[in-house]
Amino acid sequence: MLSLDVLGPGGPYRSRRQEAVRDLTGNQVATLSLAPSLYVTRAIKAMRRAPAPPLDARIAAFAQAGRAFATQTVAGLTAEEYQRTVSATTGIPITVVRDATADIAGAAERIRHSVENARPAAAVGSWRDPRAQGGAAVWTRRGEVFAVHAAGNHPAVHQGWFDALALGYRVAVRPSRREPFTPHRLITALREAGFGGEGIALLPTDHDVAGDILRHADLGMVYGGADVVGKYADDRRVLPQGPGRSKILITAETDWEPIVDTLVESISGGGGVGCVNATGILVEGDPAPVAAALAERLAALPTLPPTDERAVLPVMPIGPARRWDAYLRQRAAGTKPWLGGDSIVGDLGDGSAALRPAVHQLDSPFAEQLGMELGFPCAWVAPWDRDAGIRPLRDTLVLTAVTTDANLIDALVAEPTIANVYVGDHPTPWMAHGLPHDGYLAEFLMRTKTIRR
């Protein structure tokens, strides 16, 4: 039985209020301490008073922590034990967790590249830079403490706050109570590498205390659904990270058959649980052949426990899986179900179920289902034409545009609500260290000010 303590400025803290963390079959695998409100308040005050380590020390600590996270025993768990624990409790396939482990380590190794890419080309990093003698723009923080309400749908989401720590913020992370293992392991490794207790903290809380973390920090980032985005839309101190609603557009002059592998990877890669997985496929012309081909390929994915090396689909307890199935069938009423119309529940016989893929064909590019995002491979295939324009493509994290129309590409790149545009045969989950995900986090964390000395 694992005990996951609060990791505050004074060291590990085991609170009297604890919560059980269970695997998919209901067995308890850990206890998670929950920080009370007063503890959170005092922790963030202590973090605010603490100086940030020098930049070079921060970069070196990241590299050391990344290696430890991926390969060494941290907080009593080997890397393999950590990965199996995450898979067994979240239902994320073990190979996906393993890939995420390597990706987190790679992001830590390349953190200098990431923060330097985000800095304006004309700005310097310090007032001590010789260029400041004649006057220069200096890249500087907007605050001291950054709070994160983290998601639990994928381990790699924790790369999302790396830049804040590298830029000198002290970072307080409220983990998902569904998956506290990744941030606990990562923060332990970062503290041991040199950030210490006042540089980064793990503050698990219940919902009543969660708001205290954001309230006492200078800036914050929150993951959640459309309700979370709406709640914080007008709060300039909080950066909401909502649904991705990633899409693929295929125009008539291109051939979709050679890119079926890319379409399948976009929908189901990484278990289909990410904001970068495609949920909408828009086709100029008849969408039926595309929907049929996707249904055939996705139907071949195996139904397996998440810790099986061949697993590719997410798993959850069978009760919630059946509720998701009922919800999907309700929302899909009136559409043509190519796959998943009867049930998405792949009963594994142990109280859990794999979430089988679902593909539905829509009649309009403006159908409301194109805005749906569920935590498994679920795609909506719709017709598109030039009269519809880019309106059905708005509010998209990643858009893969399979087109040769340069004017259309211009419009897609210029559209403010489309965060990333991949032109041609590129899967929507593709990402690279040093490139923005939903803009650079540093655009929110930093500002320029003129210095002359």
RODREN-427086 format. One record per residue (C-alpha): residue in one letter; x, y negated, z negated. Coordinates in nm, 4 decimals, always signed. Example, Ala and Ser with C-alpha at 12.3 -4.5 7.8 and 13.67 -1.06 7.14 Angstrom:
BEGIN
ROLO  type        xx        yy        zz
ROLO     A   +1.2300   +0.4500   -0.7800
ROLO     S   +1.3670   +0.1060   -0.7140
This chain:
BEGIN
ROLO  type        xx        yy        zz
ROLO     M   +0.0000   +0.0000   +0.0000
ROLO     L   +0.1456   -0.3334   +0.1086
ROLO     S   +0.1164   -0.6469   -0.1037
ROLO     L   +0.1245   -0.9651   +0.1009
ROLO     D   +0.1923   -1.2569   -0.1313
ROLO     V   +0.1445   -1.6258   -0.0743
ROLO     L   +0.4804   -1.7671   +0.0396
ROLO     G   +0.4998   -2.1123   -0.1125
ROLO     P   +0.7786   -2.3590   -0.1958
ROLO     G   +0.8485   -2.1858   -0.5281
ROLO     G   +0.8804   -1.8399   -0.3740
ROLO     P   +0.6330   -1.5524   -0.3409
ROLO     Y   +0.3145   -1.5982   -0.5425
ROLO     R   +0.0705   -1.3171   -0.6188
ROLO     S   -0.2627   -1.4749   -0.7018
ROLO     R   -0.5358   -1.3257   -0.9160
ROLO     R   -0.7685   -1.3465   -0.6191
ROLO     Q   -0.6777   -1.0841   -0.3625
ROLO     E   -0.8456   -0.9398   -0.0556
ROLO     A   -0.8203   -0.5939   +0.0967
ROLO     V   -0.6909   -0.5613   +0.4523
ROLO     R   -0.8228   -0.2440   +0.6152
ROLO     D   -0.7487   -0.0493   +0.9274
ROLO     L   -1.0080   +0.0254   +1.1943
ROLO     T   -1.1389   +0.3333   +1.0147
ROLO     G   -1.1900   +0.1496   +0.6846
ROLO     N   -0.8798   +0.2602   +0.4968
ROLO     Q   -0.7102   -0.0108   +0.2935
ROLO     V   -0.3525   -0.0747   +0.4073
ROLO     A   -0.2689   -0.3967   +0.2216
ROLO     T   -0.3783   -0.6535   -0.0336
ROLO     L   -0.3568   -1.0195   +0.0635
ROLO     S   -0.3219   -1.2874   -0.2026
ROLO     L   -0.5389   -1.5941   -0.1499
ROLO     A   -0.4038   -1.9328   -0.2540
ROLO     P   -0.6342   -2.1503   -0.4686
ROLO     S   -0.6983   -2.5135   -0.3844
ROLO     L   -0.4645   -2.6588   -0.6474
ROLO     Y   -0.1795   -2.4376   -0.5293
ROLO     V   -0.2298   -2.5554   -0.1697
ROLO     T   -0.2280   -2.9200   -0.2764
ROLO     R   +0.0929   -2.8846   -0.4763
ROLO     A   +0.2638   -2.6770   -0.2069
ROLO     I   +0.2072   -2.9326   +0.0665
ROLO     K   +0.3212   -3.2172   -0.1595
ROLO     A   +0.6449   -3.0294   -0.2275
ROLO     M   +0.6939   -2.9641   +0.1434
ROLO     R   +0.6421   -3.3318   +0.2221
ROLO     R   +0.9223   -3.4310   -0.0192
ROLO     A   +1.1703   -3.1803   +0.1251
ROLO     P   +1.4176   -3.2968   +0.3917
ROLO     A   +1.4306   -3.1094   +0.7213
ROLO     P   +1.7563   -2.9250   +0.7985
ROLO     P   +1.9709   -3.0769   +1.0758
ROLO     L   +1.8699   -2.9867   +1.4322
ROLO     D   +2.1610   -2.7509   +1.4969
ROLO     A   +2.0890   -2.5687   +1.1710
ROLO     R   +1.7236   -2.5318   +1.2690
ROLO     I   +1.8146   -2.3883   +1.6099
ROLO     A   +2.0598   -2.1409   +1.4571
ROLO     A   +1.8049   -2.0325   +1.1958
ROLO     F   +1.5475   -1.9674   +1.4672
ROLO     A   +1.7848   -1.7404   +1.6572
ROLO     Q   +1.8751   -1.5449   +1.3427
ROLO     A   +1.5116   -1.5108   +1.2378
ROLO     G   +1.4037   -1.3966   +1.5826
ROLO     R   +1.6565   -1.1143   +1.5817
ROLO     A   +1.5554   -1.0066   +1.2324
ROLO     F   +1.1853   -1.0187   +1.3176
ROLO     A   +1.2297   -0.7911   +1.6187
ROLO     T   +1.4894   -0.5425   +1.4947
ROLO     Q   +1.5454   -0.5436   +1.1194
ROLO     T   +1.3670   -0.4480   +0.7985
ROLO     V   +1.1790   -0.7572   +0.6784
ROLO     A   +0.9610   -0.7716   +0.3647
ROLO     G   +1.0010   -0.3953   +0.3261
ROLO     L   +0.8877   -0.2980   +0.6756
ROLO     T   +1.0947   -0.1882   +0.9733
ROLO     A   +1.0000   -0.3327   +1.3095
ROLO     E   +0.8313   -0.0040   +1.4045
ROLO     E   +0.6322   +0.0093   +1.0799
ROLO     Y   +0.5209   -0.3494   +1.1280
ROLO     Q   +0.4079   -0.2819   +1.4846
ROLO     R   +0.2076   +0.0282   +1.3930
ROLO     T   +0.0428   -0.1569   +1.1040
ROLO     V   -0.0675   -0.4429   +1.3297
ROLO     S   -0.1985   -0.2017   +1.5917
ROLO     A   -0.3879   +0.0103   +1.3388
ROLO     T   -0.5562   -0.2877   +1.1720
ROLO     T   -0.6333   -0.5089   +1.4727
ROLO     G   -0.6923   -0.2525   +1.7458
ROLO     I   -0.4384   -0.4158   +1.9754
ROLO     P   -0.2578   -0.1445   +2.1751
ROLO     I   +0.0803   -0.0565   +2.0265
ROLO     T   +0.2632   -0.1370   +2.3512
ROLO     V   +0.1086   -0.4849   +2.3496
ROLO     V   +0.2264   -0.5424   +1.9913
ROLO     R   +0.5724   -0.4201   +2.0867
ROLO     D   +0.5889   -0.6561   +2.3840
ROLO     A   +0.4671   -0.9428   +2.1663
ROLO     T   +0.7448   -0.8693   +1.9150
ROLO     A   +1.0058   -0.9057   +2.1871
ROLO     D   +0.8349   -1.2175   +2.3213
ROLO     I   +0.8351   -1.3848   +1.9782
ROLO     A   +1.2048   -1.3069   +1.9384
ROLO     G   +1.2735   -1.4473   +2.2857
ROLO     A   +1.0863   -1.7679   +2.2057
ROLO     A   +1.2929   -1.8085   +1.8880
ROLO     E   +1.6166   -1.7574   +2.0825
ROLO     R   +1.5165   -2.0211   +2.3408
ROLO     I   +1.3662   -2.2775   +2.1076
ROLO     R   +1.6179   -2.5513   +2.1929
ROLO     H   +1.5237   -2.5181   +2.5606
ROLO     S   +1.1562   -2.5457   +2.4687
ROLO     V   +1.1800   -2.8660   +2.2666
ROLO     E   +1.4227   -3.0307   +2.5085
ROLO     N   +1.1902   -2.9623   +2.8007
ROLO     A   +0.9106   -3.1429   +2.6197
ROLO     R   +1.1080   -3.4604   +2.5479
ROLO     P   +1.0648   -3.7493   +2.7937
ROLO     A   +1.3642   -3.7703   +3.0260
ROLO     A   +1.4457   -4.1298   +2.9262
ROLO     A   +1.4245   -4.0684   +2.5506
ROLO     V   +1.7117   -3.9806   +2.3164
ROLO     G   +1.6830   -3.7474   +2.0206
ROLO     S   +1.8375   -3.9726   +1.7555
ROLO     W   +1.8986   -4.3377   +1.6826
ROLO     R   +2.2663   -4.2425   +1.6452
ROLO     D   +2.2894   -4.1692   +2.0190
ROLO     P   +2.5309   -4.4198   +2.1813
ROLO     R   +2.2644   -4.5088   +2.4360
ROLO     A   +2.0639   -4.6733   +2.1565
ROLO     Q   +2.3235   -4.9531   +2.1314
ROLO     G   +2.1730   -5.1317   +2.4263
ROLO     G   +1.8194   -5.0214   +2.3466
ROLO     A   +1.6615   -4.6819   +2.4019
ROLO     A   +1.3456   -4.4851   +2.3473
ROLO     V   +1.3866   -4.2425   +2.0559
ROLO     W   +1.1776   -3.9259   +2.0288
ROLO     T   +1.0481   -3.9122   +1.6730
ROLO     R   +0.7880   -3.7270   +1.4636
ROLO     R   +0.4419   -3.8611   +1.3941
ROLO     G   +0.4428   -3.7029   +1.0482
ROLO     E   +0.6204   -3.4660   +0.8117
ROLO     V   +0.3894   -3.1680   +0.7467
ROLO     F   +0.2119   -2.9690   +1.0179
ROLO     A   -0.0680   -2.7266   +0.9258
ROLO     V   -0.1813   -2.4302   +1.1347
ROLO     H   -0.5047   -2.2337   +1.1091
ROLO     A   -0.3756   -1.9334   +1.3014
ROLO     A   -0.5674   -1.6847   +1.5145
ROLO     G   -0.5465   -1.3085   +1.4704
ROLO     N   -0.6300   -1.1905   +1.8212
ROLO     H   -0.2666   -1.1475   +1.9323
ROLO     P   +0.0715   -1.1619   +1.7531
ROLO     A   +0.2205   -1.3957   +2.0134
ROLO     V   -0.0090   -1.6827   +1.9125
ROLO     H   +0.2459   -1.7574   +1.6402
ROLO     Q   +0.4864   -1.8882   +1.9007
ROLO     G   +0.2405   -2.1763   +1.9187
ROLO     W   +0.3827   -2.3535   +1.6136
ROLO     F   +0.7551   -2.2876   +1.6754
ROLO     D   +0.8150   -2.6280   +1.8317
ROLO     A   +0.6834   -2.8072   +1.5225
ROLO     L   +0.9349   -2.6341   +1.2962
ROLO     A   +1.2164   -2.6886   +1.5460
ROLO     L   +1.1328   -3.0595   +1.5678
ROLO     G   +1.1743   -3.1017   +1.1928
ROLO     Y   +0.8199   -3.0678   +1.0660
ROLO     R   +0.7579   -2.8631   +0.7561
ROLO     V   +0.4953   -2.6092   +0.8599
ROLO     A   +0.2126   -2.4584   +0.6512
ROLO     V   +0.0438   -2.1589   +0.8138
ROLO     R   -0.2949   -2.0282   +0.7097
ROLO     P   -0.2971   -1.6772   +0.8598
ROLO     S   -0.5915   -1.4845   +0.9922
ROLO     R   -0.7086   -1.2530   +0.7172
ROLO     R   -0.7614   -0.9934   +0.9880
ROLO     E   -0.3926   -1.0007   +1.0870
ROLO     P   -0.1656   -1.1564   +0.8239
ROLO     F   +0.1236   -0.9183   +0.8967
ROLO     T   +0.2851   -1.1083   +1.1850
ROLO     P   +0.3017   -1.4517   +1.0143
ROLO     H   +0.4104   -1.2921   +0.6845
ROLO     R   +0.6970   -1.1109   +0.8560
ROLO     L   +0.7915   -1.4083   +1.0722
ROLO     I   +0.7848   -1.6637   +0.7922
ROLO     T   +0.9844   -1.4328   +0.5658
ROLO     A   +1.2499   -1.4018   +0.8372
ROLO     L   +1.2570   -1.7789   +0.8944
ROLO     R   +1.2920   -1.8521   +0.5234
ROLO     E   +1.5739   -1.6014   +0.4869
ROLO     A   +1.7462   -1.7496   +0.7924
ROLO     G   +1.7695   -2.0964   +0.6398
ROLO     F   +1.4370   -2.2814   +0.6396
ROLO     G   +1.3696   -2.1962   +0.2765
ROLO     G   +1.0485   -2.2153   +0.0808
ROLO     E   +0.9926   -2.5870   +0.1365
ROLO     G   +1.0463   -2.5699   +0.5117
ROLO     I   +0.7741   -2.3212   +0.5973
ROLO     A   +0.4939   -2.1684   +0.3923
ROLO     L   +0.2320   -1.8963   +0.4291
ROLO     L   -0.0908   -2.0092   +0.2651
ROLO     P   -0.3693   -1.7503   +0.3001
ROLO     T   -0.7006   -1.8901   +0.1789
ROLO     D   -1.0717   -1.8257   +0.1926
ROLO     H   -1.2942   -2.0496   +0.4035
ROLO     D   -1.3698   -2.2852   +0.1132
ROLO     V   -1.0024   -2.3747   +0.0658
ROLO     A   -0.9025   -2.3677   +0.4333
ROLO     G   -0.9923   -2.7308   +0.4886
ROLO     D   -0.7563   -2.8418   +0.2113
ROLO     I   -0.4556   -2.7372   +0.4185
ROLO     L   -0.5575   -2.9627   +0.7065
ROLO     R   -0.6632   -3.2442   +0.4767
ROLO     H   -0.3281   -3.2677   +0.2983
ROLO     A   -0.1085   -3.2206   +0.6063
ROLO     D   -0.0242   -3.5036   +0.8441
ROLO     L   -0.1238   -3.3131   +1.1574
ROLO     G   -0.2787   -2.9751   +1.2236
ROLO     M   -0.3666   -2.7160   +1.4838
ROLO     V   -0.6746   -2.4937   +1.4654
ROLO     Y   -0.7655   -2.1860   +1.6694
ROLO     G   -1.1265   -2.0890   +1.7252
ROLO     G   -1.4284   -2.0853   +1.9524
ROLO     A   -1.6312   -2.3624   +2.1068
ROLO     D   -1.7694   -2.4524   +1.7636
ROLO     V   -1.4182   -2.5235   +1.6340
ROLO     V   -1.3340   -2.7332   +1.9373
ROLO     G   -1.6523   -2.9347   +1.8853
ROLO     K   -1.5873   -2.9802   +1.5144
ROLO     Y   -1.2431   -3.1360   +1.5661
ROLO     A   -1.2955   -3.3012   +1.9048
ROLO     D   -1.2911   -3.6523   +1.7546
ROLO     D   -1.0218   -3.5918   +1.4912
ROLO     R   -0.6937   -3.7274   +1.6274
ROLO     R   -0.5016   -3.5522   +1.3509
ROLO     V   -0.6108   -3.2032   +1.4590
ROLO     L   -0.5342   -3.0206   +1.7830
ROLO     P   -0.8038   -2.7570   +1.8498
ROLO     Q   -0.7104   -2.4453   +2.0480
ROLO     G   -1.0312   -2.2990   +2.1882
ROLO     P   -1.1386   -2.0511   +2.4532
ROLO     G   -0.9213   -2.0324   +2.7648
ROLO     R   -1.1925   -1.9433   +3.0191
ROLO     S   -0.9135   -1.8594   +3.2654
ROLO     K   -1.0207   -1.7991   +3.6243
ROLO     I   -0.9134   -1.6855   +3.9696
ROLO     L   -1.0261   -1.8513   +4.2921
ROLO     I   -0.9975   -1.6634   +4.6221
ROLO     T   -1.0650   -1.8695   +4.9355
ROLO     A   -1.1871   -1.7278   +5.2652
ROLO     E   -0.8616   -1.7558   +5.4624
ROLO     T   -0.6780   -1.5269   +5.2207
ROLO     D   -0.6923   -1.1483   +5.1905
ROLO     W   -0.7883   -1.0277   +4.8435
ROLO     E   -0.7190   -0.6559   +4.8936
ROLO     P   -0.3367   -0.6813   +4.8608
ROLO     I   -0.3720   -0.8615   +4.5254
ROLO     V   -0.6076   -0.6202   +4.3487
ROLO     D   -0.3245   -0.5274   +4.1101
ROLO     T   -0.2901   -0.8941   +4.0160
ROLO     L   -0.6637   -0.9269   +3.9599
ROLO     V   -0.6699   -0.6194   +3.7357
ROLO     E   -0.3662   -0.7382   +3.5378
ROLO     S   -0.5226   -1.0808   +3.4959
ROLO     I   -0.8379   -0.9297   +3.3467
ROLO     S   -0.6931   -0.6452   +3.1383
ROLO     G   -0.3257   -0.7271   +3.0765
ROLO     G   -0.2308   -0.7276   +2.7092
ROLO     G   -0.5579   -0.5540   +2.6276
ROLO     G   -0.7650   -0.8375   +2.7723
ROLO     V   -0.7721   -1.0125   +2.4327
ROLO     G   -0.5956   -1.3366   +2.5240
ROLO     C   -0.7087   -1.6826   +2.6250
ROLO     V   -0.5007   -1.6427   +2.9407
ROLO     N   -0.6882   -1.3317   +3.0565
ROLO     A   -0.9148   -1.4043   +3.3528
ROLO     T   -1.2857   -1.3963   +3.2751
ROLO     G   -1.4137   -1.5584   +3.5953
ROLO     I   -1.3393   -1.4521   +3.9546
ROLO     L   -1.4767   -1.6888   +4.2200
ROLO     V   -1.4780   -1.5711   +4.5802
ROLO     E   -1.5414   -1.7766   +4.8931
ROLO     G   -1.7634   -1.5390   +5.0851
ROLO     D   -1.9214   -1.2146   +4.9660
ROLO     P   -1.8070   -1.1333   +4.6083
ROLO     A   -1.9528   -0.7789   +4.6117
ROLO     P   -1.6470   -0.5984   +4.7563
ROLO     V   -1.4198   -0.7686   +4.5024
ROLO     A   -1.6488   -0.6755   +4.2126
ROLO     A   -1.6712   -0.3154   +4.3337
ROLO     A   -1.2940   -0.2812   +4.3685
ROLO     L   -1.2342   -0.4267   +4.0209
ROLO     A   -1.4961   -0.1994   +3.8681
ROLO     E   -1.3368   +0.1072   +4.0222
ROLO     R   -0.9887   +0.0198   +3.9010
ROLO     L   -1.0928   -0.0862   +3.5514
ROLO     A   -1.3086   +0.2242   +3.5062
ROLO     A   -0.9921   +0.4336   +3.5271
ROLO     L   -0.8436   +0.2776   +3.2111
ROLO     P   -0.8295   +0.5407   +2.9328
ROLO     T   -1.0238   +0.5340   +2.6056
ROLO     L   -0.7584   +0.5933   +2.3375
ROLO     P   -0.6714   +0.4924   +1.9786
ROLO     P   -0.4603   +0.1746   +1.9730
ROLO     T   -0.1536   +0.3497   +1.8316
ROLO     D   -0.1406   +0.5884   +2.1283
ROLO     E   +0.1450   +0.4959   +2.3617
ROLO     R   -0.0929   +0.5187   +2.6588
ROLO     A   -0.3547   +0.2859   +2.5088
ROLO     V   -0.4410   -0.0259   +2.7095
ROLO     L   -0.7799   -0.1272   +2.5662
ROLO     P   -0.8568   -0.3028   +2.2372
ROLO     V   -1.0292   -0.1101   +1.9571
ROLO     M   -1.2590   -0.2214   +1.6752
ROLO     P   -1.4848   -0.0545   +1.4162
ROLO     I   -1.7781   +0.1065   +1.5904
ROLO     G   -2.0434   -0.1077   +1.4191
ROLO     P   -1.9107   -0.4407   +1.5509
ROLO     A   -1.8390   -0.2753   +1.8885
ROLO     R   -2.2059   -0.1819   +1.9216
ROLO     R   -2.3093   -0.5354   +1.8289
ROLO     W   -2.0782   -0.6752   +2.0975
ROLO     D   -2.2319   -0.4307   +2.3440
ROLO     A   -2.5839   -0.5471   +2.2603
ROLO     Y   -2.4776   -0.9120   +2.2885
ROLO     L   -2.3153   -0.8533   +2.6268
ROLO     R   -2.6186   -0.6721   +2.7664
ROLO     Q   -2.8372   -0.9593   +2.6509
ROLO     R   -2.6157   -1.2215   +2.8168
ROLO     A   -2.5779   -1.0131   +3.1327
ROLO     A   -2.9524   -0.9747   +3.1888
ROLO     G   -3.0377   -1.0394   +3.5506
ROLO     T   -2.6827   -0.9835   +3.6803
ROLO     K   -2.5574   -0.6875   +3.8801
ROLO     P   -2.3593   -0.4594   +3.6446
ROLO     W   -2.0797   -0.2839   +3.8285
ROLO     L   -1.9264   -0.1489   +3.5104
ROLO     G   -2.0214   -0.1667   +3.1461
ROLO     G   -2.3902   -0.2224   +3.2125
ROLO     D   -2.4912   +0.0780   +3.0024
ROLO     S   -2.2314   +0.0478   +2.7260
ROLO     I   -1.8840   -0.0850   +2.6627
ROLO     V   -1.8488   +0.1329   +2.3510
ROLO     G   -1.5867   +0.4058   +2.3894
ROLO     D   -1.6500   +0.6039   +2.0692
ROLO     L   -1.3224   +0.7487   +1.9369
ROLO     G   -1.4958   +0.9685   +1.6793
ROLO     D   -1.3196   +0.8234   +1.3753
ROLO     G   -1.5418   +0.5241   +1.3035
ROLO     S   -1.3772   +0.3098   +1.5706
ROLO     A   -1.4378   +0.2464   +1.9397
ROLO     A   -1.2377   +0.1235   +2.2353
ROLO     L   -1.4002   -0.1663   +2.4171
ROLO     R   -1.4483   -0.0491   +2.7740
ROLO     P   -1.4131   -0.3056   +3.0550
ROLO     A   -1.7180   -0.4793   +3.1982
ROLO     V   -1.7573   -0.6347   +3.5425
ROLO     H   -2.0734   -0.8188   +3.6451
ROLO     Q   -2.1636   -0.9937   +3.9681
ROLO     L   -2.3314   -1.3330   +3.9517
ROLO     D   -2.5403   -1.5127   +4.2119
ROLO     S   -2.4058   -1.8641   +4.1551
ROLO     P   -2.0741   -2.0334   +4.0756
ROLO     F   -2.2658   -2.2379   +3.8199
ROLO     A   -2.3985   -1.9403   +3.6210
ROLO     E   -2.3519   -1.9957   +3.2484
ROLO     Q   -2.1825   -1.6559   +3.2059
ROLO     L   -1.8691   -1.7955   +3.3723
ROLO     G   -1.8099   -1.9834   +3.0473
ROLO     M   -1.8142   -1.6670   +2.8353
ROLO     E   -1.4929   -1.5313   +2.6842
ROLO     L   -1.4939   -1.2034   +2.4914
ROLO     G   -1.2063   -1.0203   +2.3260
ROLO     F   -1.1768   -0.7364   +2.5780
ROLO     P   -1.1561   -0.7007   +2.9585
ROLO     C   -1.4808   -0.8636   +3.0731
ROLO     A   -1.5042   -1.0420   +3.4080
ROLO     W   -1.7790   -1.2256   +3.5916
ROLO     V   -1.7501   -1.2290   +3.9722
ROLO     A   -1.9311   -1.5121   +4.1508
ROLO     P   -1.9580   -1.6649   +4.4983
ROLO     W   -1.7935   -2.0015   +4.5639
ROLO     D   -1.8091   -2.2452   +4.8546
ROLO     R   -1.6659   -2.5841   +4.9440
ROLO     D   -1.9908   -2.7562   +4.8526
ROLO     A   -1.9525   -2.6312   +4.4947
ROLO     G   -1.6071   -2.7905   +4.4866
ROLO     I   -1.4003   -2.7827   +4.1721
ROLO     R   -1.6896   -2.8260   +3.9297
ROLO     P   -1.7187   -2.4500   +3.8532
ROLO     L   -1.3409   -2.4389   +3.7941
ROLO     R   -1.3253   -2.7026   +3.5224
ROLO     D   -1.2472   -2.6340   +3.1568
ROLO     T   -0.9924   -2.3671   +3.2484
ROLO     L   -0.6666   -2.2869   +3.0697
ROLO     V   -0.5114   -2.0984   +3.3628
ROLO     L   -0.6404   -2.1019   +3.7200
ROLO     T   -0.4829   -1.8727   +3.9778
ROLO     A   -0.5720   -2.0215   +4.3164
ROLO     V   -0.5283   -1.7716   +4.5999
ROLO     T   -0.5480   -2.0251   +4.8795
ROLO     T   -0.3453   -2.2005   +5.1482
ROLO     D   -0.5550   -2.5195   +5.1349
ROLO     A   -0.3139   -2.7924   +5.0251
ROLO     N   -0.5919   -3.0469   +4.9744
ROLO     L   -0.7737   -2.8071   +4.7426
ROLO     I   -0.4540   -2.7451   +4.5478
ROLO     D   -0.4072   -3.1222   +4.5120
ROLO     A   -0.7554   -3.1494   +4.3628
ROLO     L   -0.7015   -2.8585   +4.1241
ROLO     V   -0.3709   -2.9943   +3.9958
ROLO     A   -0.5251   -3.3400   +3.9505
ROLO     E   -0.8286   -3.2086   +3.7586
ROLO     P   -0.7723   -3.3054   +3.3899
ROLO     T   -0.9600   -3.0061   +3.2451
ROLO     I   -0.7501   -2.7428   +3.4245
ROLO     A   -0.4370   -2.6921   +3.2139
ROLO     N   -0.2266   -2.4707   +3.4443
ROLO     V   -0.2463   -2.3879   +3.8154
ROLO     Y   -0.0775   -2.0823   +3.9676
ROLO     V   -0.0892   -2.0859   +4.3468
ROLO     G   -0.0893   -1.7451   +4.5152
ROLO     D   -0.0356   -1.3920   +4.3893
ROLO     H   +0.0338   -1.4631   +4.0199
ROLO     P   -0.1538   -1.3063   +3.7241
ROLO     T   -0.3151   -1.5510   +3.4840
ROLO     P   -0.1322   -1.4119   +3.1738
ROLO     W   +0.2062   -1.5104   +3.3209
ROLO     M   +0.3993   -1.7447   +3.0918
ROLO     A   +0.7618   -1.8537   +3.0594
ROLO     H   +0.9541   -1.9955   +2.7640
ROLO     G   +1.0038   -2.3693   +2.7938
ROLO     L   +0.6930   -2.4307   +3.0044
ROLO     P   +0.3743   -2.5766   +2.8542
ROLO     H   +0.0860   -2.3499   +2.7555
ROLO     D   -0.1889   -2.6066   +2.7065
ROLO     G   +0.0415   -2.9015   +2.7431
ROLO     Y   +0.3543   -2.9187   +2.5281
ROLO     L   +0.2795   -2.9142   +2.1550
ROLO     A   +0.5389   -3.1909   +2.1247
ROLO     E   +0.3060   -3.4224   +2.3186
ROLO     F   +0.0835   -3.4086   +2.0103
ROLO     L   +0.3554   -3.4010   +1.7453
ROLO     M   +0.5933   -3.6690   +1.8686
ROLO     R   +0.6038   -4.0272   +1.9890
ROLO     T   +0.8622   -4.2614   +2.1347
ROLO     K   +0.9758   -4.5819   +1.9676
ROLO     T   +1.2277   -4.8336   +2.0879
ROLO     I   +1.5566   -4.8553   +1.8959
ROLO     R   +1.8321   -5.1061   +1.9539
ROLO     R   +2.1476   -5.1250   +1.7516
